[in-house]
Every structure is written in C-alpha cells, then in structure tokens.
Amino acid sequence: TVIWFLASGVIHLWYEGSFVFFRHHDYMKMEIYMVADWRYGPVMEPGTRAMEAITVLLDGPLCQLAAYAVVKDKVWRHPVQFLVSTMQIYGLLWFSLHPMFDNSVQHLSNAPFLFLGIALVLNMPWAIFPPMLWVQSWNEITDSFASSRNPFGHLKED
C-alpha cells in the first residue's frame, strides 16, 4: 500500500505535472505517450489538461499524505485512502470514457502496440489498486461506525 501511494504520488506530481505545467522543458520526454494518446499532443486537449491539473494538484499530494498515514498508522488513514482511491477510480473512468464521448476527433492511436502498451498496460494498475484500497477503507470506515453504536442502533454516548 505504501509503495503504491508513493509511486502513484510521484507519477501524479512529477510525470503528469511535467506535461501539464512544464510542457516546453525537457524534464520528461512525452513523445511516445503523445503518439499513443493524442489528447496529450503538442497542443494538449483542454479537458485532459484540466483533469491532469487536478490530478497533479490534489491527487499527487494526497497520495503522499496517504503513504505517510499508512506508515504512521494515523487514525485518519482510511478517510484519506478512501478519498484518494475515489479520485483515482474517477480519473481512470474519465480517462477511459472520454474518447468515447468526444467524436469530434480521434484521441487514441490505431497502432495496436501503442494502444495496448500505453493506453491499457500503463493504466492497468489504476484499475487494480484503487478499487482494492477503496473497498478496504470502506470496510474500515463502516466497521468503525458500527462499533460506535449501541445495540439499539444509536450512537454511544461518551
């Protein structure tokens, strides 16, 4: 879990941040990704740029915060983990569905290797880890609420 949040946070902050905010610098070469997904081309598609900016500014730092919460076993770990996982699931759904709803231009390469390698394989971890962590946090949060109730279904008084 810690490795996932650290890696995901670095990807969101550094990698995505470089092509949202520092596109004209050589911090990260994006040519192969741009060839596979044209939304990230020389002129970045506005909806993609907005979504990626949100990811850089919110999701990246929250991933790092979640990793810290896991390591330090903070009481607020699962609310943050739930939030980050929800954001990542939403981001993957947006990333995947966006080309289907924008018929004005083709977004993804027709080259099978590029499409499978870049659009699917590189994004597959976001289809695996965030849903697992979402369920884990959902269960922890709801168990916490359940344990704070008395047998009659009311909250226990301190």
Residue frames as a rotation matrix with the C-alpha (Angstrom) as fourth column:
THR 1
0.571 0.821 0.000 0.00
0.821 -0.571 0.000 0.00
0.000 0.000 -1.000 0.00
VAL 2
0.461 -0.481 -0.745 2.80
0.126 -0.796 0.592 2.40
-0.878 -0.367 -0.307 0.88
ILE 3
-0.622 -0.733 0.275 4.68
0.345 0.059 0.937 1.60
-0.703 0.678 0.216 -2.32
TRP 4
-0.137 0.663 0.736 1.51
0.986 0.023 0.163 2.13
0.091 0.748 -0.657 -4.36
PHE 5
0.799 0.520 -0.302 0.80
0.562 -0.824 0.069 5.52
-0.213 -0.224 -0.951 -2.80
LEU 6
0.142 -0.824 -0.548 4.41
0.038 -0.549 0.835 6.69
-0.989 -0.140 -0.047 -3.09
ALA 7
-0.706 -0.416 0.574 4.75
0.528 0.230 0.817 5.55
-0.472 0.880 0.057 -6.71
SER 8
0.096 0.848 0.521 1.33
0.985 -0.158 0.075 6.89
0.146 0.506 -0.850 -7.65
GLY 9
0.733 0.154 -0.663 2.07
0.405 -0.881 0.243 10.20
-0.547 -0.446 -0.708 -5.94
VAL 10
-0.285 -0.911 -0.299 5.39
0.079 -0.333 0.940 10.59
-0.955 0.244 0.167 -7.75
ILE 11
-0.592 0.144 0.793 3.72
0.798 0.245 0.551 9.77
-0.115 0.959 -0.260 -11.08
HIS 12
0.459 0.874 0.159 0.98
0.883 -0.468 0.022 12.30
0.094 0.130 -0.987 -10.43
LEU 13
0.679 -0.218 -0.701 3.28
0.196 -0.867 0.459 15.03
-0.708 -0.449 -0.546 -9.16
TRP 14
-0.222 -0.930 -0.293 6.34
-0.156 -0.262 0.952 14.66
-0.963 0.257 -0.087 -11.36
TYR 15
-0.750 -0.123 0.650 5.33
0.528 0.480 0.700 12.85
-0.398 0.869 -0.295 -14.53
GLU 16
0.130 0.887 0.443 1.88
0.986 -0.162 0.035 14.34
0.103 0.433 -0.896 -15.04
GLY 17
0.592 0.031 -0.805 2.99
0.365 -0.901 0.234 17.67
-0.718 -0.433 -0.545 -13.59
SER 18
-0.468 -0.868 -0.168 5.76
0.174 -0.277 0.945 17.86
-0.867 0.413 0.281 -16.17
PHE 19
-0.818 0.118 0.564 3.40
0.572 0.047 0.819 17.58
0.070 0.992 -0.106 -19.11
VAL 20
0.380 0.925 -0.027 0.70
0.919 -0.374 0.126 19.81
0.106 -0.072 -0.992 -17.65
PHE 21
0.887 0.018 -0.461 2.82
0.219 -0.896 0.386 22.67
-0.407 -0.444 -0.799 -16.30
PHE 22
0.117 -0.940 -0.321 6.28
-0.426 -0.340 0.839 22.23
-0.897 0.039 -0.440 -17.88
ARG 23
0.762 0.323 0.561 5.49
0.275 0.623 -0.732 21.05
-0.586 0.712 0.386 -21.41
HIS 24
0.922 -0.382 0.067 8.18
-0.100 -0.402 -0.910 23.14
0.374 0.832 -0.409 -23.08
HIS 25
0.214 -0.875 0.434 11.02
-0.962 -0.111 0.249 21.88
-0.170 -0.471 -0.866 -20.89
ASP 26
0.045 -0.285 -0.958 12.98
-0.549 0.794 -0.262 18.68
0.835 0.538 -0.120 -21.26
TYR 27
-0.284 -0.105 0.953 12.17
-0.940 0.227 -0.255 17.31
-0.189 -0.968 -0.163 -17.79
MET 28
-0.226 0.314 0.922 10.27
-0.024 0.945 -0.327 14.42
-0.974 -0.096 -0.206 -19.30
LYS 29
-0.878 -0.052 -0.476 10.12
-0.474 -0.042 0.880 13.24
-0.066 0.998 0.012 -22.87
MET 30
-0.217 0.916 0.336 6.47
-0.343 0.251 -0.905 12.62
-0.914 -0.312 0.260 -23.71
GLU 31
-0.492 0.023 -0.870 6.80
-0.866 -0.119 0.486 11.72
-0.093 0.993 0.078 -27.38
ILE 32
-0.937 0.108 -0.332 5.85
0.013 0.961 0.277 8.03
0.349 0.256 -0.902 -27.03
TYR 33
-0.582 0.774 -0.250 2.86
0.547 0.145 -0.824 8.83
-0.602 -0.617 -0.507 -24.86
MET 34
-0.255 0.461 -0.850 1.75
-0.481 -0.823 -0.302 11.60
-0.839 0.331 0.432 -27.22
VAL 35
-0.738 -0.055 -0.673 1.92
-0.651 0.319 0.689 9.20
0.177 0.946 -0.271 -30.18
ALA 36
-0.873 0.402 -0.277 -0.31
0.430 0.902 -0.045 6.68
0.231 -0.158 -0.960 -28.36
ASP 37
0.063 0.896 -0.439 -2.80
0.960 -0.175 -0.220 9.12
-0.274 -0.407 -0.871 -26.85
TRP 38
-0.368 -0.243 0.898 -3.29
0.734 -0.669 0.119 12.26
0.571 0.702 0.425 -28.94
ARG 39
0.766 0.643 0.012 -5.03
0.476 -0.579 0.662 14.07
0.432 -0.501 -0.750 -26.09
TYR 40
0.626 -0.628 -0.462 -1.51
0.397 -0.254 0.882 14.67
-0.671 -0.736 0.090 -24.74
GLY 41
0.398 -0.453 0.798 -0.19
0.902 0.034 -0.430 16.00
0.168 0.891 0.422 -28.06
PRO 42
-0.609 -0.748 0.264 1.74
0.711 -0.662 -0.237 19.21
0.352 0.043 0.935 -28.69
VAL 43
-0.607 0.553 0.571 -1.46
-0.608 -0.785 0.114 21.14
0.511 -0.278 0.813 -28.01
MET 44
-0.979 0.170 -0.116 -2.97
0.205 0.760 -0.617 19.30
-0.017 -0.628 -0.778 -25.07
GLU 45
-0.283 0.954 0.095 -6.72
0.419 0.034 0.907 18.70
0.863 0.297 -0.410 -25.26
PRO 46
-0.399 0.058 0.915 -8.31
-0.528 -0.830 -0.178 21.18
0.749 -0.554 0.363 -22.78
GLY 47
0.676 0.709 0.199 -10.42
-0.589 0.358 0.725 18.66
0.442 -0.607 0.660 -20.86
THR 48
0.622 -0.552 -0.555 -7.43
0.548 0.814 -0.195 16.38
0.560 -0.183 0.808 -20.45
ARG 49
-0.406 -0.808 0.427 -5.26
0.248 -0.547 -0.800 19.27
0.880 -0.219 0.422 -19.31
ALA 50
-0.003 0.495 0.869 -7.86
-0.777 -0.548 0.310 20.31
0.629 -0.674 0.386 -16.71
MET 51
0.910 0.369 -0.190 -8.24
-0.199 0.789 0.581 16.75
0.364 -0.491 0.791 -15.40
GLU 52
0.313 -0.878 -0.362 -4.48
0.691 0.472 -0.547 16.28
0.651 -0.079 0.755 -15.22
ALA 53
-0.386 -0.421 0.821 -4.03
-0.204 -0.829 -0.521 19.61
0.900 -0.368 0.234 -13.43
ILE 54
0.492 0.634 0.596 -6.49
-0.773 0.004 0.634 18.47
0.400 -0.773 0.492 -10.76
THR 55
0.876 -0.209 -0.434 -4.62
0.270 0.959 0.083 15.19
0.399 -0.190 0.897 -10.53
VAL 56
-0.097 -0.989 0.113 -1.29
0.485 -0.146 -0.862 16.96
0.869 -0.029 0.493 -10.09
LEU 57
-0.433 -0.105 0.895 -2.51
-0.431 -0.848 -0.308 19.49
0.792 -0.519 0.322 -7.55
LEU 58
0.275 0.642 0.716 -4.77
-0.950 0.066 0.305 17.24
0.148 -0.764 0.628 -5.44
ASP 59
0.949 0.213 -0.231 -4.22
-0.202 0.977 0.071 13.57
0.241 -0.021 0.970 -6.10
GLY 60
0.228 -0.951 -0.211 -0.41
0.160 0.250 -0.955 13.67
0.960 0.184 0.209 -6.07
PRO 61
-0.517 -0.438 0.736 -0.07
-0.593 -0.436 -0.677 15.34
0.617 -0.786 -0.034 -2.67
LEU 62
0.366 0.726 0.582 -2.91
-0.931 0.281 0.234 13.25
0.006 -0.627 0.779 -1.21
CYS 63
0.756 -0.195 -0.625 -1.11
-0.020 0.947 -0.320 10.06
0.654 0.254 0.713 -2.33
GLN 64
-0.328 -0.944 0.031 1.95
0.027 -0.042 -0.999 11.17
0.944 -0.327 0.039 -0.38
LEU 65
-0.352 0.305 0.885 -0.22
-0.894 -0.389 -0.221 12.02
0.277 -0.869 0.409 2.62
ALA 66
0.745 0.663 -0.080 -1.89
-0.628 0.737 0.250 8.61
0.225 -0.136 0.965 2.42
ALA 67
0.331 -0.716 -0.615 1.50
0.192 0.689 -0.698 6.87
0.924 0.113 0.365 2.35
TYR 68
-0.631 -0.533 0.564 2.51
-0.372 -0.430 -0.823 8.82
0.681 -0.729 0.073 5.45
ALA 69
0.061 0.763 0.643 -0.76
-0.990 -0.036 0.137 7.87
0.127 -0.645 0.753 7.18
VAL 70
0.799 0.178 -0.575 -0.20
-0.218 0.976 0.000 4.18
0.561 0.125 0.818 6.43
VAL 71
-0.090 -0.945 -0.314 3.39
0.230 0.287 -0.930 4.22
0.969 -0.156 0.192 7.72
LYS 72
-0.829 -0.262 0.495 2.49
-0.328 -0.489 -0.808 6.15
0.454 -0.832 0.319 10.87
ASP 73
-0.581 0.684 -0.441 -0.81
0.711 0.690 0.133 4.29
0.395 -0.236 -0.888 11.39
LYS 74
-0.969 0.233 0.085 -2.73
-0.248 -0.919 -0.306 7.55
0.007 -0.318 0.948 11.64
VAL 75
-0.507 0.850 0.144 -6.39
0.291 0.326 -0.899 7.46
-0.811 -0.414 -0.413 12.69
TRP 76
0.303 0.617 -0.727 -7.31
-0.442 -0.585 -0.680 9.42
-0.844 0.527 0.096 9.52
ARG 77
-0.728 -0.678 0.103 -5.59
-0.262 0.413 0.872 6.94
-0.634 0.608 -0.478 7.18
HIS 78
-0.569 0.511 0.644 -8.75
0.704 0.708 0.060 5.34
-0.426 0.488 -0.762 5.82
PRO 79
0.544 0.742 -0.392 -10.65
0.367 -0.630 -0.684 8.58
-0.755 0.228 -0.615 5.11
VAL 80
0.103 -0.586 -0.804 -7.66
-0.691 -0.623 0.366 9.84
-0.715 0.518 -0.469 3.10
GLN 81
-0.833 -0.421 0.359 -7.15
-0.101 0.754 0.649 6.46
-0.543 0.505 -0.671 1.44
PHE 82
-0.087 0.906 0.414 -10.86
0.741 0.336 -0.581 6.37
-0.665 0.256 -0.701 0.54
LEU 83
0.604 0.287 -0.744 -10.69
-0.105 -0.896 -0.431 9.88
-0.790 0.339 -0.511 -0.93
VAL 84
-0.291 -0.815 -0.500 -7.55
-0.724 -0.154 0.673 9.19
-0.626 0.558 -0.545 -2.96
SER 85
-0.789 0.020 0.614 -8.89
0.263 0.914 0.308 5.87
-0.555 0.405 -0.726 -4.22
THR 86
0.296 0.953 0.063 -12.17
0.595 -0.133 -0.793 7.51
-0.747 0.272 -0.607 -5.23
MET 87
0.444 -0.209 -0.871 -10.26
-0.518 -0.854 -0.059 10.20
-0.732 0.477 -0.487 -7.12
GLN 88
-0.630 -0.771 -0.093 -8.12
-0.549 0.357 0.756 7.61
-0.550 0.527 -0.648 -8.88
ILE 89
-0.468 0.565 0.679 -11.12
0.619 0.758 -0.204 5.48
-0.630 0.325 -0.705 -9.87
TYR 90
0.600 0.695 -0.396 -12.86
0.258 -0.637 -0.727 8.60
-0.757 0.334 -0.561 -11.19
GLY 91
0.095 -0.666 -0.740 -9.71
-0.703 -0.572 0.424 9.60
-0.705 0.480 -0.522 -13.10
LEU 92
-0.829 -0.395 0.397 -9.39
-0.061 0.769 0.637 6.19
-0.556 0.504 -0.661 -14.73
LEU 93
-0.043 0.896 0.442 -13.06
0.761 0.316 -0.567 6.20
-0.648 0.312 -0.695 -15.70
TRP 94
0.634 0.228 -0.739 -12.74
-0.158 -0.897 -0.413 9.69
-0.757 0.379 -0.532 -17.15
PHE 95
-0.333 -0.873 -0.355 -9.54
-0.660 -0.053 0.750 8.74
-0.674 0.484 -0.558 -18.99
SER 96
-0.811 0.006 0.585 -11.20
0.257 0.902 0.347 5.63
-0.525 0.431 -0.733 -20.43
LEU 97
0.041 0.964 0.261 -14.62
0.817 0.118 -0.564 7.08
-0.575 0.237 -0.783 -21.28
HIS 98
0.026 -0.064 -0.998 -13.56
-0.119 -0.991 0.060 10.50
-0.993 0.117 -0.033 -22.59
PRO 99
-0.864 -0.394 -0.315 -12.65
-0.329 -0.032 0.944 9.28
-0.382 0.919 -0.102 -26.11
MET 100
-0.702 0.648 0.295 -16.00
0.709 0.677 0.198 7.50
-0.071 0.349 -0.935 -26.43
PHE 101
0.265 0.866 -0.423 -17.96
0.800 -0.442 -0.405 10.70
-0.538 -0.231 -0.810 -25.77
ASP 102
0.195 -0.266 -0.944 -15.87
-0.357 -0.916 0.185 13.04
-0.914 0.301 -0.274 -27.91
ASN 103
0.365 0.047 0.930 -16.42
0.673 0.676 -0.299 12.01
-0.643 0.735 0.215 -31.51
SER 104
0.920 0.034 -0.390 -15.08
-0.175 -0.855 -0.489 15.27
-0.350 0.518 -0.781 -32.90
VAL 105
0.261 -0.905 -0.336 -11.55
-0.894 -0.095 -0.439 13.92
0.365 0.415 -0.833 -33.13
GLN 106
0.696 -0.138 -0.705 -9.73
0.197 0.980 0.003 10.62
0.691 -0.141 0.709 -32.75
HIS 107
0.724 -0.376 0.578 -7.86
-0.684 -0.497 0.533 10.53
0.087 -0.782 -0.618 -29.45
LEU 108
0.355 -0.561 0.748 -6.10
-0.365 0.653 0.664 7.16
-0.861 -0.508 0.027 -29.38
SER 109
-0.441 -0.660 -0.608 -3.66
-0.846 0.081 0.527 5.63
-0.299 0.747 -0.594 -31.81
ASN 110
0.702 0.640 -0.312 -4.80
-0.712 0.645 -0.279 2.86
0.023 0.418 0.908 -34.13
ALA 111
-0.142 -0.833 -0.535 -1.40
-0.595 0.504 -0.626 1.16
0.791 0.229 -0.567 -33.76
PRO 112
0.663 0.539 -0.519 -2.13
0.017 0.682 0.731 -1.96
0.748 -0.494 0.443 -31.67
PHE 113
-0.070 -0.762 -0.643 1.19
0.828 0.316 -0.464 -1.92
0.557 -0.565 0.609 -29.77
LEU 114
-0.830 -0.263 0.492 0.87
0.040 -0.908 -0.418 1.72
0.557 -0.327 0.764 -28.83
PHE 115
0.030 0.929 0.369 -2.76
-0.624 -0.271 0.733 1.45
0.781 -0.252 0.571 -27.83
LEU 116
0.708 0.253 -0.659 -2.29
0.220 0.808 0.547 -1.75
0.671 -0.532 0.516 -25.79
GLY 117
-0.101 -0.885 -0.454 1.08
0.827 0.179 -0.533 -0.78
0.553 -0.429 0.714 -24.36
ILE 118
-0.892 -0.297 0.341 0.42
0.132 -0.892 -0.433 2.79
0.433 -0.342 0.834 -23.46
ALA 119
-0.338 0.842 0.421 -3.33
-0.689 -0.526 0.498 3.26
0.641 -0.122 0.758 -23.06
LEU 120
0.648 0.675 -0.353 -4.08
-0.287 0.645 0.708 -0.10
0.706 -0.358 0.612 -21.44
VAL 121
0.319 -0.559 -0.766 -1.00
0.666 0.707 -0.239 -1.61
0.674 -0.434 0.597 -19.80
LEU 122
-0.705 -0.672 0.228 0.38
0.334 -0.598 -0.728 1.58
0.625 -0.437 0.646 -18.27
ASN 123
-0.432 0.623 0.652 -3.03
-0.734 -0.663 0.147 2.46
0.524 -0.415 0.743 -16.85
MET 124
0.085 0.495 -0.865 -3.93
0.022 0.867 0.498 -1.05
0.996 -0.062 0.062 -15.64
PRO 125
-0.724 -0.372 -0.581 -2.60
0.540 0.218 -0.813 -0.55
0.429 -0.902 0.043 -12.08
TRP 126
-0.886 0.431 0.171 -5.26
-0.462 -0.795 -0.392 2.13
-0.033 -0.427 0.904 -11.56
ALA 127
0.043 0.906 -0.421 -7.91
-0.719 0.321 0.616 -0.47
0.694 0.276 0.665 -12.37
ILE 128
0.062 -0.113 -0.992 -6.49
0.367 0.927 -0.082 -2.83
0.928 -0.359 0.099 -9.73
PHE 129
-0.680 -0.533 -0.504 -5.11
0.615 -0.039 -0.787 -0.99
0.400 -0.845 0.355 -6.69
PRO 130
-0.854 0.358 0.378 -7.55
-0.458 -0.862 -0.219 1.90
0.247 -0.360 0.900 -6.13
PRO 131
0.154 0.964 -0.216 -10.65
-0.577 0.265 0.773 -0.36
0.802 0.005 0.597 -6.15
MET 132
0.087 -0.188 -0.978 -8.96
0.563 0.820 -0.107 -2.76
0.822 -0.541 0.177 -3.69
LEU 133
-0.847 -0.477 -0.236 -7.93
0.470 -0.462 -0.752 0.09
0.250 -0.747 0.616 -1.40
TRP 134
-0.557 0.747 0.362 -11.37
-0.610 -0.664 0.432 1.71
0.563 0.020 0.826 -1.73
VAL 135
0.379 0.707 -0.596 -13.07
-0.107 0.674 0.731 -1.48
0.919 -0.213 0.331 -0.51
GLN 136
-0.255 -0.565 -0.784 -10.54
0.763 0.380 -0.522 -1.83
0.594 -0.732 0.335 2.31
SER 137
-0.980 -0.138 0.141 -11.19
0.042 -0.847 -0.530 1.72
0.193 -0.513 0.836 3.50
TRP 138
-0.212 0.974 0.081 -14.96
-0.605 -0.196 0.771 1.42
0.767 0.115 0.631 3.05
ASN 139
0.324 0.312 -0.893 -14.94
0.339 0.843 0.417 -1.65
0.883 -0.438 0.168 5.30
GLU 140
-0.565 -0.617 -0.548 -12.74
0.748 -0.103 -0.656 0.01
0.348 -0.780 0.519 7.93
ILE 141
-0.894 0.259 0.366 -14.83
-0.307 -0.949 -0.078 3.18
0.327 -0.182 0.927 7.99
THR 142
0.056 0.993 -0.105 -18.17
-0.559 0.119 0.820 1.37
0.827 0.013 0.562 8.17
ASP 143
0.123 -0.088 -0.988 -16.83
0.617 0.787 0.006 -1.03
0.778 -0.610 0.151 10.83
SER 144
-0.869 -0.480 -0.117 -15.73
0.409 -0.567 -0.715 1.99
0.277 -0.669 0.690 12.84
PHE 145
-0.551 0.758 0.349 -19.23
-0.681 -0.650 0.336 3.47
0.482 -0.053 0.875 12.61
ALA 146
0.274 0.690 -0.670 -20.82
-0.156 0.719 0.677 0.14
0.949 -0.081 0.304 13.51
SER 147
-0.202 -0.429 -0.881 -18.64
0.761 0.497 -0.416 -0.26
0.617 -0.754 0.226 16.60
SER 148
-0.978 -0.154 0.139 -19.64
0.050 -0.826 -0.561 3.20
0.201 -0.542 0.816 17.83
ARG 149
-0.200 0.974 0.107 -23.34
-0.651 -0.213 0.729 2.24
0.732 0.076 0.676 18.05
ASN 150
-0.616 0.102 0.781 -25.12
-0.672 0.451 -0.588 0.60
-0.412 -0.887 -0.209 20.96
PRO 151
-0.857 0.243 0.454 -27.33
0.334 0.933 0.132 -2.48
-0.391 0.265 -0.881 20.45
PHE 152
0.132 0.985 -0.113 -30.35
0.550 -0.167 -0.818 -0.24
-0.825 0.046 -0.563 19.70
GLY 153
0.198 -0.110 0.974 -28.65
0.973 -0.101 -0.209 1.37
0.122 0.989 0.087 16.69
HIS 154
0.975 0.118 0.188 -27.95
0.094 -0.987 0.128 4.71
0.201 -0.107 -0.974 18.35
LEU 155
0.129 -0.972 0.197 -24.54
-0.050 -0.204 -0.978 6.29
0.990 0.116 -0.075 18.74
LYS 156
0.239 -0.156 -0.959 -22.89
0.914 0.370 0.167 5.55
0.329 -0.916 0.230 22.05
GLU 157
0.839 0.047 0.542 -22.58
-0.094 -0.969 0.230 8.50
0.536 -0.244 -0.808 24.36
ASP 158
-0.151 -0.973 -0.174 -19.22
0.272 0.129 -0.954 9.36
0.950 -0.192 0.245 25.87
